[in-house]
């Protein structure tokens, strides 16, 4: 999940919408977000 999100964020899209039942749990979501290396994005939860 982190790899796919990171690629989309680095591709220059204006918006990236990610929806996953699995990522609704903080203990799963946090490692995914921590693995993203893209810069200059805003997380809206």
N, C-alpha and C positions, 0 to 999 in steps of 0.2 A: 504494500500500500504506500509506504513512504517513497519508494522508488518512482512509482507512477505519479504521485502528487508532486514530487520534486521536479520531474521532467516537465509536467504541465506548467508549474510555476516558473520555470526557467525558459519556457517557450515564448513568453511575452503575451499570453492571453490577458485580456482585461479582467476576466473573472474565471475562477475555477471553483466549481461547486462539487463538493465531495459529500456523499451521503452513504453511511454504512451503519447497519445495526450493530456490528461488532465494535465500531469506534465510539459507541455511546458510553462506554465504560472508561472512566479516567485512567485506570491501570493499564488499559490497552491503548487508549488514545495518546497518552503522554509519550511513550517510546516512539510512536509513529511520527509525532510532531517533532520530537527531538532529533530524529534522523534526517529531517529535511535540511538541506544545505542552501536552498534558495534564499535570497535576501530581498528586502523591500516588498514584503507582502503583509497584508493585514488579515488576521484571523477573526472571523465573525462567527460566534457560536450561539 
